Amino acid sequence: MDLHHLTATEAVGRFRRRELSPVELLDAVVARTTATEPIVNALTEEFLDEAYDAARASEARYARGEARPLEGVPLILKEEQPIAGRLAEEGSLLEQGTTADVTHPIVERIFDAGAVVHGRATTPEFCCAPVTHTKLWGITRNPHNPEMTPGGSSGGSGAVLAAGSTVLATGSDIGGSIRIPSSYCGVVGFKPPFARVPGLPPFNSDTYCADGPMGRSVADVAMLQNVISGPWAGDPASLRPAIRVSGAVEPLTGVRIALSYGLGGYRPDPVVVANTAAFAEALRARGAIVDEIDDALLPWGPERVLETAWAHFGAVMGPFIESVGQAHPDTVDQLMPYTRAFIASTADAGAYVPGLEAESAFYRPLGELLERYDALLCPTIANTGLAADEPCTDSAAIFSELMTLPFNVVGRVPVLAVPSGRAPNGVPTGVQIVGRTFDDTTVFRIGAAAEAELDLWTRAEWWPAL
């Protein structure tokens, strides 16, 4: 396998055995970025001088036996996660040139863990779309098929991982923003349960929202999750104690998994269904009991999901985005069409307090199901891709294809998104492994077993040649 497509765990193993240096690996991903970025367009900026200084320092630490958990591993940060003194533009012309005055706690932890941070990744404007194109940064494309989107809002992070332009990446997820690009880009992403990973206000108090890790294997994502999770003094919601997850492969004997193809009303493409079924068979081969459940057990479907979620978005995200427009009344037409459509949708949303009651009612059937099963398995996205420049102005139509939002409505469940196969157009498909509230370890155990059985996404031929 080319160096630029190594997993983080493979890279760290080679570093420790002195078979590879952090500088050599950074050379490889930077060369790959030079070759692919004109096509993929997934980076907002690069920090190459600082990155090479960090890589050389990591090389010295390995020589002294002082390596930290992410020592020497190239990593790209999602632009949404601020770094004090650096640009914080949110993909918007209205915020162009704005700089941050605070650093996100997970960014601090990543630097402290020894990662070689060498750039930041694109997002849609204000992270409010499942595609990644903006007037500020242009169109980010899927390395597996450049005519298609890598997804959003962590689309740049998914794209750089698939392209080989980094080894680890960060994302955030308020409606599927880690899991959508994980599916479309054929990578692994984890939406932690609410408060497992600390955040900044106001979104650290938003039960829909979570910052999380993305990588090219389950073990890679576990490695990064163990660094960024745990309590932080600046976030009163952050959970203690910290828990560790693992990408170790274990038998699934006795593990009971419920399988739903449609979550009560979604209509996944036949390719998505077939790849999900193959994934379920892989779990059975590892000893799990996988039962397809009746749609009536999860009476959700896109209409009910949107009706429940828009009340929340109307109270949390809508006013935030609208306030930016109010601060720039003469230039509000510079907002992306999908941003204006999002604001319009939140303006028509229901009241917040009845919305909270609806969220509890929404969770009840899943809670009852997970009393009998250890996890739920379902597709991540019902379709096999969206165009790279998809307008995304019809929220109802778009969200009827995205099977991620239900698990933000019930935000205390952990969700691991992993690849399940590939569609005829070259775009990967994926599944979600949904655990009981705050049971992170089980979803990683299931994902690692499936990864070992399928042997898909850690093979060299999985990754695009570009």
RODO-2510 file (C-alpha; in nm, 4 decimals, decimal comma):
residues 466
     n   res          X          Y          Z
     1     m     0,0000     0,0000     0,0000
     2     d     0,1206     0,3533    -0,0774
     3     l     0,2445     0,5421     0,2260
     4     h    -0,0240     0,8072     0,1858
     5     h    -0,2945     0,5431     0,2347
     6     l    -0,1516     0,3847     0,5493
     7     t    -0,3812     0,3641     0,8463
     8     a    -0,2753     0,5544     1,1564
     9     t    -0,2231     0,2313     1,3487
    10     e     0,0025     0,0971     1,0735
    11     a     0,1973     0,4239     1,0663
    12     v     0,2518     0,4285     1,4419
    13     g     0,3682     0,0669     1,4310
    14     r     0,6252     0,1523     1,1634
    15     f     0,7380     0,4583     1,3573
    16     r     0,7944     0,2508     1,6698
    17     r     0,9900    -0,0126     1,4747
    18     r     1,1925     0,2661     1,3108
    19     e     1,0841     0,1461     0,9641
    20     l     0,9344     0,4860     0,8769
    21     s     0,9831     0,8376     1,0050
    22     p     0,7106     1,0982     1,0616
    23     v     0,8919     1,3246     0,8160
    24     e     0,8784     1,0588     0,5444
    25     l     0,5068     1,0057     0,5990
    26     l     0,4401     1,3798     0,5928
    27     d     0,6377     1,4008     0,2676
    28     a     0,4089     1,1346     0,1210
    29     v     0,0793     1,2996     0,2183
    30     v     0,2002     1,6438     0,1102
    31     a     0,3025     1,5059    -0,2291
    32     r    -0,0350     1,3355    -0,2571
    33     t    -0,2099     1,6602    -0,1677
    34     t    -0,0179     1,8436    -0,4398
    35     a    -0,1347     1,5834    -0,6919
    36     t    -0,4994     1,5576    -0,5862
    37     e    -0,6014     1,8911    -0,4384
    38     p    -0,6570     2,0599    -0,7781
    39     i    -0,9279     1,7963    -0,8367
    40     v    -1,0656     1,7387    -0,4880
    41     n    -1,0381     2,0926    -0,3428
    42     a    -1,0807     1,9842     0,0187
    43     l    -0,8408     2,2131     0,2090
    44     t    -0,8897     2,5704     0,3238
    45     e    -0,5270     2,6157     0,4325
    46     e    -0,2069     2,4214     0,4999
    47     f     0,0400     2,4600     0,7884
    48     l     0,3437     2,3026     0,6270
    49     d     0,6234     2,4861     0,8099
    50     e     0,4664     2,4070     1,1471
    51     a     0,3887     2,0529     1,0361
    52     y     0,7470     1,9760     0,9365
    53     d     0,8728     2,1185     1,2656
    54     a     0,6266     1,8901     1,4461
    55     a     0,7256     1,5874     1,2356
    56     r     1,0935     1,6369     1,3129
    57     a     1,0130     1,6743     1,6833
    58     s     0,8098     1,3527     1,6671
    59     e     1,0983     1,1701     1,5041
    60     a     1,3201     1,2746     1,7965
    61     r     1,0583     1,1646     2,0491
    62     y     1,0417     0,8161     1,8955
    63     a     1,4196     0,7967     1,9168
    64     r     1,4011     0,8835     2,2868
    65     g     1,1108     0,6485     2,3573
    66     e     0,8817     0,9373     2,4493
    67     a     0,6069     0,8997     2,1887
    68     r     0,2610     1,0327     2,2727
    69     p    -0,0668     0,8700     2,1566
    70     l    -0,0816     1,0382     1,8113
    71     e     0,2906     1,0999     1,7761
    72     g     0,3871     1,1855     1,4195
    73     v     0,0497     1,1041     1,2599
    74     p    -0,0598     1,3556     0,9905
    75     l    -0,3997     1,5015     1,0736
    76     i    -0,6388     1,7526     0,9159
    77     l    -0,8802     1,9581     1,1270
    78     k    -1,2316     2,0528     1,0214
    79     e    -1,2350     2,4308     0,9690
    80     e    -1,5358     2,4690     1,1977
    81     q    -1,3204     2,3810     1,5012
    82     p    -1,1461     2,7099     1,5871
    83     i    -0,7798     2,7774     1,6500
    84     a    -0,7045     3,1049     1,8274
    85     g    -0,5487     3,3573     1,5921
    86     r    -0,6347     3,1628     1,2765
    87     l    -0,9128     3,2080     1,0256
    88     a    -1,2651     3,1138     1,1313
    89     e    -1,4628     3,1784     0,8149
    90     e    -1,7322     2,9049     0,8337
    91     g    -1,7293     2,8794     0,4534
    92     s    -1,9084     3,2130     0,4218
    93     l    -1,8247     3,5298     0,2322
    94     l    -1,9906     3,7134     0,5197
    95     e    -1,7262     3,5792     0,7574
    96     q    -1,4282     3,6097     0,5210
    97     g    -1,1166     3,7227     0,7064
    98     t    -1,2616     3,6561     1,0535
    99     t    -1,0168     3,5069     1,3026
   100     a    -1,0868     3,2985     1,6122
   101     d    -1,0084     3,4141     1,9656
   102     v    -1,0372     3,0677     2,1218
   103     t    -0,9078     2,7181     2,0482
   104     h    -1,1434     2,4213     2,0534
   105     p    -1,0581     2,1764     2,3360
   106     i    -1,0237     1,8803     2,1002
   107     v    -0,7729     2,0777     1,8929
   108     e    -0,5662     2,1412     2,2046
   109     r    -0,5776     1,7705     2,2905
   110     i    -0,4753     1,6704     1,9391
   111     f    -0,1705     1,8967     1,9445
   112     d    -0,0802     1,7769     2,2955
   113     a    -0,1038     1,4134     2,1771
   114     g     0,1680     1,4696     1,9165
   115     a    -0,0313     1,4704     1,5914
   116     v     0,1239     1,6479     1,2945
   117     v    -0,1533     1,8929     1,2063
   118     h    -0,0883     2,0079     0,8510
   119     g    -0,4083     2,1783     0,7404
   120     r    -0,7793     2,2384     0,7692
   121     a    -1,0683     2,0971     0,5684
   122     t    -1,3610     2,2540     0,3873
   123     t    -1,7230     2,2594     0,5004
   124     p    -2,0480     2,3901     0,3546
   125     e    -2,1430     2,7403     0,4688
   126     f    -2,2105     2,7322     0,8437
   127     c    -2,2069     2,3512     0,8209
   128     c    -2,5760     2,3510     0,7298
   129     a    -2,5790     2,1210     0,4236
   130     p    -2,4948     1,7571     0,3423
   131     v    -2,2745     1,8707     0,0514
   132     t    -1,9549     2,0760     0,0513
   133     h    -1,9540     2,3682    -0,1898
   134     t    -1,9413     2,7392    -0,1067
   135     k    -1,8916     3,0735    -0,2740
   136     l    -1,5833     3,1189    -0,0551
   137     w    -1,3996     2,7897    -0,1139
   138     g    -1,5595     2,6456    -0,4274
   139     i    -1,6675     2,2844    -0,4831
   140     t    -1,5161     1,9960    -0,2883
   141     r    -1,5367     1,6689    -0,4806
   142     n    -1,5457     1,3011    -0,3938
   143     p    -1,2122     1,1311    -0,4716
   144     h    -1,3969     0,8087    -0,5633
   145     n    -1,5983     0,9957    -0,8305
   146     p    -1,5192     1,3669    -0,8725
   147     e    -1,8597     1,4350    -1,0275
   148     m    -2,0154     1,3504    -0,6902
   149     t    -2,0070     1,5170    -0,3495
   150     p    -1,8042     1,3821    -0,0580
   151     g    -2,1018     1,4780     0,1577
   152     g    -2,1157     1,7314     0,4362
   153     s    -2,0704     1,9021     0,6529
   154     s    -1,7390     1,7289     0,7295
   155     g    -1,6991     1,6762     0,3547
   156     g    -1,3465     1,8097     0,3332
   157     s    -1,2379     1,5745     0,6118
   158     g    -1,3877     1,2722     0,4371
   159     a    -1,2366     1,3753     0,1042
   160     v    -0,8806     1,4186     0,2316
   161     l    -0,8928     1,0793     0,4013
   162     a    -1,0171     0,9075     0,0864
   163     a    -0,7705     1,0930    -0,1366
   164     g    -0,4728     1,0067     0,0819
   165     s    -0,4006     1,3695     0,1695
   166     t    -0,3887     1,2921     0,5422
   167     v    -0,4135     0,9973     0,7810
   168     l    -0,6609     1,1186     1,0450
   169     a    -0,9229     1,3947     1,0450
   170     t    -1,1761     1,5582     1,2715
   171     g    -1,5428     1,6154     1,2058
   172     s    -1,8574     1,7329     1,3799
   173     d    -2,2110     1,6031     1,3548
   174     i    -2,5442     1,7770     1,4160
   175     g    -2,7529     1,5966     1,1532
   176     g    -2,5138     1,3408     1,0060
   177     s    -2,2147     1,5603     0,9300
   178     i    -1,9576     1,2950     1,0232
   179     r    -2,1535     0,9932     0,9009
   180     i    -2,2649     1,1283     0,5603
   181     p    -1,9091     1,1944     0,4330
   182     s    -1,7899     0,8744     0,5985
   183     s    -2,0413     0,6830     0,3872
   184     y    -1,9854     0,8665     0,0582
   185     c    -1,6051     0,8649     0,0977
   186     g    -1,5668     0,5074     0,2206
   187     v    -1,4074     0,5977     0,5533
   188     v    -1,4914     0,5381     0,9190
   189     g    -1,6477     0,8039     1,1411
   190     f    -1,7857     0,8127     1,4922
   191     k    -2,0672     1,0308     1,6231
   192     p    -2,0064     1,0149     1,9961
   193     p    -2,2991     1,0362     2,2341
   194     f    -2,3789     1,3846     2,3577
   195     a    -2,1127     1,5244     2,5976
   196     r    -1,8644     1,2398     2,5500
   197     v    -1,6364     1,4850     2,3680
   198     p    -1,6147     1,8378     2,5118
   199     g    -1,7174     2,1365     2,3034
   200     l    -1,7552     2,5119     2,3004
   201     p    -2,0715     2,7113     2,3700
   202     p    -2,3411     2,7196     2,2581
   203     f    -2,3168     2,3829     2,0838
   204     n    -2,1660     2,1996     2,3815
   205     s    -2,5178     2,2220     2,5298
   206     d    -2,6862     2,0974     2,2130
   207     t    -2,7804     1,7308     2,2480
   208     y    -2,7847     1,6917     1,8683
   209     c    -2,4249     1,8034     1,8302
   210     a    -2,0982     1,6122     1,8698
   211     d    -1,7396     1,6598     1,7585
   212     g    -1,5781     1,3338     1,6610
   213     p    -1,3036     1,1398     1,4842
   214     m    -1,2710     1,0194     1,1253
   215     g    -1,0149     0,7759     0,9847
   216     r    -0,9457     0,4886     0,7480
   217     s    -1,0063     0,2062     0,9950
   218     v    -1,2026     0,1377     1,3111
   219     a    -0,8811     0,1203     1,5135
   220     d    -0,7719     0,4594     1,3777
   221     v    -1,0989     0,6186     1,4832
   222     a    -1,0686     0,4592     1,8272
   223     m    -0,7155     0,5984     1,8579
   224     l    -0,8327     0,9535     1,7908
   225     q    -1,1510     0,9176     1,9977
   226     n    -0,9457     0,8194     2,3027
   227     v    -0,7483     1,1426     2,2696
   228     i    -1,0367     1,3866     2,2245
   229     s    -1,2926     1,2414     2,4679
   230     g    -1,3236     1,2957     2,8399
   231     p    -1,4200     1,5776     3,0770
   232     w    -1,2955     1,9329     3,0290
   233     a    -1,3161     2,2137     3,2824
   234     g    -1,4583     2,4522     3,0246
   235     d    -1,7605     2,2340     2,9416
   236     p    -1,9982     2,1562     3,2291
   237     a    -2,1810     1,9019     3,0115
   238     s    -1,8699     1,6928     2,9410
   239     l    -1,8934     1,3453     3,0851
   240     r    -1,6710     1,1849     3,3401
   241     p    -1,5001     0,9524     3,3694
   242     a    -1,3310     0,9234     3,0322
   243     i    -1,3781     0,5836     2,8725
   244     r    -1,1531     0,4116     2,6233
   245     v    -1,2663     0,2369     2,3066
   246     s    -1,0765    -0,0177     2,1014
   247     g    -1,0407    -0,1366     1,7459
   248     a    -0,9347    -0,4827     1,8625
   249     v    -1,1011    -0,7719     1,6791
   250     e    -1,3017    -1,0021     1,9047
   251     p    -1,5687    -1,2668     1,8398
   252     l    -1,9277    -1,1454     1,8480
   253     t    -2,0674    -1,4637     1,9978
   254     g    -2,3883    -1,3814     2,1813
   255     v    -2,4088    -1,0216     2,0592
   256     r    -2,7634    -0,9451     1,9426
   257     i    -2,8096    -0,6911     1,6630
   258     a    -3,1363    -0,5581     1,5205
   259     l    -3,1306    -0,4905     1,1454
   260     s    -3,3534    -0,2261     0,9890
   261     y    -3,3283    -0,1304     0,6230
   262     g    -3,5788     0,1537     0,6338
   263     l    -3,6193     0,2913     0,9885
   264     g    -3,9929     0,2958     0,9453
   265     g    -4,0233     0,4792     0,6171
   266     y    -3,6963     0,5456     0,4337
   267     r    -3,6607     0,3779     0,0924
   268     p    -3,2965     0,2826     0,0371
   269     d    -3,1609     0,2055    -0,3091
   270     p    -3,1386    -0,1700    -0,3873
   271     v    -2,7576    -0,1423    -0,3929
   272     v    -2,7614     0,0052    -0,0440
   273     v    -2,9913    -0,2740     0,0752
   274     a    -2,7715    -0,5433    -0,0809
   275     n    -2,4538    -0,3996     0,0736
   276     t    -2,6227    -0,3676     0,4127
   277     a    -2,7365    -0,7307     0,3901
   278     a    -2,3806    -0,8388     0,3089
   279     f    -2,2590    -0,6456     0,6113
   280     a    -2,5135    -0,8246     0,8298
   281     e    -2,3892    -1,1590     0,6964
   282     a    -2,0327    -1,0606     0,7902
   283     l    -2,1487    -0,9988     1,1459
   284     r    -2,3214    -1,3374     1,1542
   285     a    -1,9989    -1,4969     1,0335
   286     r    -1,8287    -1,3459     1,3390
   287     g    -2,0866    -1,5003     1,5723
   288     a    -2,3465    -1,2252     1,6109
   289     i    -2,7207    -1,2863     1,6081
   290     v    -2,8649    -1,0433     1,3522
   291     d    -3,2449    -1,0190     1,3261
   292     e    -3,4239    -0,8123     1,0650
   293     i    -3,6976    -0,6252     1,2483
   294     d    -4,0392    -0,5123     1,1317
   295     d    -4,0603    -0,1450     1,0317
   296     a    -4,3417    -0,1011     1,2821
   297     l    -4,0932    -0,1434     1,5676
   298     l    -3,9242     0,1852     1,4661
   299     p    -4,2110     0,4015     1,3385
   300     w    -3,9966     0,6928     1,2313
   301     g    -3,9571     0,7722     0,8617
   302     p    -3,8320     1,1023     0,7188
   303     e    -4,1474     1,3057     0,7711
   304     r    -4,1627     1,2382     1,1431
   305     v    -3,7863     1,2888     1,1772
   306     l    -3,7978     1,6298     1,0103
   307     e    -4,1047     1,7403     1,2022
   308     t    -3,9248     1,6597     1,5278
   309     a    -3,5845     1,7969     1,4304
   310     w    -3,6852     2,1295     1,2770
   311     a    -3,8203     2,2535     1,6090
   312     h    -3,4745     2,1941     1,7531
   313     f    -3,2861     2,3491     1,4617
   314     g    -3,5229     2,6445     1,4698
   315     a    -3,4253     2,7120     1,8305
   316     v    -3,0516     2,6445     1,8030
   317     m    -2,8972     2,6783     1,4584
   318     g    -3,1461     2,9036     1,2832
   319     p    -3,1009     3,2089     1,5099
   320     f    -2,7218     3,1667     1,5009
   321     i    -2,7063     3,1774     1,1207
   322     e    -2,9713     3,4455     1,0975
   323     s    -2,7732     3,6691     1,3348
   324     v    -2,4806     3,6620     1,0928
   325     g    -2,7093     3,7775     0,8145
   326     q    -2,8470     4,0548     1,0354
   327     a    -2,4928     4,1720     1,1022
   328     h    -2,4398     4,2055     0,7257
   329     p    -2,7796     4,3265     0,5986
   330     d    -2,6382     4,4808     0,2824
   331     t    -2,4702     4,1586     0,1719
   332     v    -2,7132     3,8857     0,2838
   333     d    -2,7502     3,7863    -0,0820
   334     q    -2,3968     3,6464    -0,0547
   335     l    -2,5302     3,3596     0,1558
   336     m    -2,5503     3,0259    -0,0231
   337     p    -2,8982     2,9272    -0,1485
   338     y    -2,8979     2,6229     0,0817
   339     t    -2,8239     2,8519     0,3781
   340     r    -3,1185     3,0750     0,2953
   341     a    -3,3367     2,7659     0,2519
   342     f    -3,2223     2,6348     0,5914
   343     i    -3,3130     2,9640     0,7606
   344     a    -3,6541     2,9602     0,5930
   345     s    -3,7195     2,6044     0,7100
   346     t    -3,6271     2,6813     1,0702
   347     a    -3,8515     2,9880     1,0640
   348     d    -4,1502     2,7582     1,0037
   349     a    -4,0497     2,5122     1,2764
   350     g    -4,2588     2,4263     1,5764
   351     a    -4,2043     2,5516     1,9301
   352     y    -3,8970     2,4341     2,1220
   353     v    -4,0553     2,2932     2,4411
   354     p    -4,3127     2,0761     2,2595
   355     g    -4,0186     1,9702     2,0425
   356     l    -3,8375     1,8404     2,3517
   357     e    -4,1422     1,6337     2,4418
   358     a    -4,1512     1,4985     2,0869
   359     e    -3,7848     1,3965     2,1118
   360     s    -3,8544     1,1795     2,4169
   361     a    -4,1480     1,0154     2,2414
   362     f    -3,9272     0,9650     1,9364
   363     y    -3,6653     0,7809     2,1433
   364     r    -3,9071     0,5420     2,3158
   365     p    -3,9312     0,2724     2,0425
   366     l    -3,5524     0,2663     2,0002
   367     g    -3,5040     0,2469     2,3752
   368     e    -3,7419    -0,0469     2,3953
   369     l    -3,5717    -0,2182     2,1024
   370     l    -3,2285    -0,1809     2,2640
   371     e    -3,3549    -0,3479     2,5795
   372     r    -3,3645    -0,6663     2,3686
   373     y    -3,0692    -0,6004     2,1367
   374     d    -2,7151    -0,4781     2,1960
   375     a    -2,7127    -0,2564     1,8866
   376     l    -2,9054    -0,1503     1,5774
   377     l    -2,7696    -0,1821     1,2230
   378     c    -2,9066     0,0304     0,9380
   379     p    -2,7881     0,2097     0,6227
   380     t    -2,6263     0,5504     0,6573
   381     i    -2,7724     0,7007     0,3387
   382     a    -3,0584     0,5725     0,1241
   383     n    -2,9116     0,6888    -0,2075
   384     t    -2,5839     0,6224    -0,3892
   385     g    -2,4612     0,9788    -0,4111
   386     l    -2,5402     1,3431    -0,4815
   387     a    -2,3849     1,5660    -0,7466
   388     a    -2,0869     1,7682    -0,6279
   389     d    -2,2802     2,0911    -0,6868
   390     e    -2,6218     1,9669    -0,5666
   391     p    -2,8158     2,2830    -0,4617
   392     c    -2,9686     2,1213    -0,1495
   393     t    -3,2446     2,3804    -0,1288
   394     d    -3,5246     2,1256    -0,0812
   395     s    -3,4599     2,0080     0,2728
   396     a    -3,7473     1,7602     0,2818
   397     a    -3,6292     1,5879    -0,0356
   398     i    -3,2650     1,5728     0,0731
   399     f    -3,3320     1,4542     0,4289
   400     s    -3,5637     1,1820     0,3018
   401     e    -3,2436     1,0204     0,1686
   402     l    -3,0229     1,0778     0,4764
   403     m    -3,0807     0,8184     0,7491
   404     t    -2,8496     0,9935     0,9950
   405     l    -3,0713     1,2597     1,1510
   406     p    -3,2788     1,0222     1,3713
   407     f    -2,9681     0,9543     1,5777
   408     n    -2,9116     1,3250     1,6410
   409     v    -3,2679     1,3556     1,7648
   410     v    -3,1722     1,0799     2,0115
   411     g    -2,8263     1,2255     2,0573
   412     r    -2,7152     1,0223     2,3566
   413     v    -2,6672     0,7097     2,1462
   414     p    -2,3206     0,6403     1,9987
   415     v    -2,3101     0,5747     1,6240
   416     l    -2,0183     0,4261     1,4324
   417     a    -2,0368     0,4726     1,0548
   418     v    -1,8415     0,2224     0,8475
   419     p    -1,8287     0,1298     0,4773
   420     s    -2,0475    -0,1516     0,3474
   421     g    -1,9499    -0,1672    -0,0193
   422     r    -1,9597     0,0365    -0,3360
   423     a    -2,2264     0,1491    -0,5837
   424     p    -2,1885     0,1104    -0,9625
   425     n    -2,0972     0,4809    -0,9913
   426     g    -1,7916     0,4226    -0,7731
   427     v    -1,9338     0,5976    -0,4663
   428     p    -1,9060     0,3898    -0,1480
   429     t    -2,2060     0,2970     0,0641
   430     g    -2,2125     0,2677     0,4406
   431     v    -2,3952     0,1467     0,7470
   432     q    -2,4519     0,2830     1,0943
   433     i    -2,3930     0,0778     1,4079
   434     v    -2,6081     0,2352     1,6784
   435     g    -2,5507     0,1478     2,0417
   436     r    -2,7420     0,1873     2,3639
   437     t    -2,7090     0,5271     2,5276
   438     f    -2,3421     0,5926     2,6116
   439     d    -2,2364     0,2360     2,5212
   440     d    -1,9492     0,3364     2,2945
   441     t    -1,7469     0,0187     2,3437
   442     t    -2,0038    -0,2134     2,1857
   443     v    -2,0312    -0,0233     1,8568
   444     f    -1,6524    -0,0284     1,8194
   445     r    -1,6430    -0,4004     1,8964
   446     i    -1,9032    -0,4679     1,6256
   447     g    -1,7344    -0,2370     1,3735
   448     a    -1,3909    -0,3924     1,4243
   449     a    -1,5282    -0,7439     1,3762
   450     a    -1,7067    -0,6457     1,0552
   451     e    -1,3977    -0,4717     0,9227
   452     a    -1,1902    -0,7854     0,9761
   453     e    -1,4504    -1,0108     0,8163
   454     l    -1,5261    -0,7964     0,5101
   455     d    -1,1647    -0,6924     0,4502
   456     l    -1,2852    -0,4082     0,2259
   457     w    -1,1766    -0,0638     0,3225
   458     t    -0,8263    -0,1284     0,4536
   459     r    -0,7162    -0,2873     0,1242
   460     a    -0,5116    -0,0837    -0,1232
   461     e    -0,7625    -0,1304    -0,4077
   462     w    -1,0383     0,0352    -0,2040
   463     w    -0,8774     0,3776    -0,2298
   464     p    -0,9144     0,5965    -0,5424
   465     a    -0,6197     0,6309    -0,7769
   466     l    -0,7042     0,9834    -0,9006
***
